[in-house]
Amino acid sequence: ILNVEQSPQSLHVQEGDSTNFTCSFPSSNFYALHWYRWETAKSPEALFVMTLNGDEKKKGRISATLNTKEGYSYLYIKGSQPEDSATYLCAFAGSGGYQKVTFGTGTKLQVIP
Amino acid sequence: DAGVIQSPRHEVTEMGQEVTLRCKPISGHDYLFWYRQTMMRGLELLIYFNNNVPIDDSGMPEDRFSAKMPNASFSTLKIQPSEPRDSAVYFCASSFDSLGTDTQYFGPGTRLTVL
């Protein structure tokens, strides 16, 4: 069983604050790391997929970094807005054979207006 | 494309009854996944198919659960007999190609309640 952990489990921030959270994953047999955004009562939607150590991806005010050697990825949100409120999931894909994606349990973000 | 389609959206049934959940993946996607979401365990992969063939069913909880994909555009997840602990949201997802790097597109989910 692969250990994909996200922290914190939940957080509340004020509108306009910047925030970040962490995804930890096995540093061996790395293949890819995904970030998904999951709004309440909807289904997860892809934000980023990263494959190379040192990768940085950006989409508007949201960005992510990847460190495969130490097994972590950060997701940053700059100037949080109420519409950013969602659960952010990371998903780890290992190498070798048929790859299986393992999801973390998510970080639930609430942005307070 | 309409995206991944799941039916029903909500299902309420009594313990012991058979439940069948349905999924239509995005056309052209070769991979199909069934997930279960619970408060305790988050999003768990139950089974996935590649070109209609089950590849990994190690996440299927027990023999009461079965999944089929008779063709490229349809899959079912069946629970027989259902139990209250099966209550959860079940998601179907599909992806185009390489499992590791390709984005998975999720359906809206089926909320199952077993009384």
Interface residues (C-beta under 8 A of the other chain):
Chain A: Y31 A32 H34 K42 S43 P44 E45 A46 V49 T51 L89 A93 G94 S95 Y98 Q99 K100 V101 T102 F103 G104 T105 G106
Chain B: Y35 R41 G42 L43 E44 L45 Y48 N50 I55 D56 F91 S98 L99 G100 T101 D102 T103 Q104 Y105 F106 G107 P108 G109
